[in-house]
Amino acid sequence: MPLFELFLPIIQSNSIHNWTANDFWKQMKLTKKERHRFNRQRMYRILRKLVEFGFLEKNVVKSNSRLSRFNET
């Protein structure tokens, strides 16, 4: 999966508690050329798979249903 190589060190070296998708995006440290919508969508797909396989849990913020928080399981 594209970008997974960047994701693995983030997960290994950080304690993920109440992170938003934007927190993951900031940790990826992509170049300006790599920061485009297509890579952002890839990141969301990786997060979805990590939740699906039980590595992360996703909690939707009640006051803003568009915002989710992620925690390690």
Buried (B, 14 or more C-beta within 10 A) or exposed (E): EEBEEBBEEBBEEEEBEEBEBEBBBEBBEBEEEEEEEEBBEBBEEBBEBBBEEEBBEBEEEEEEEEEBBBEEE
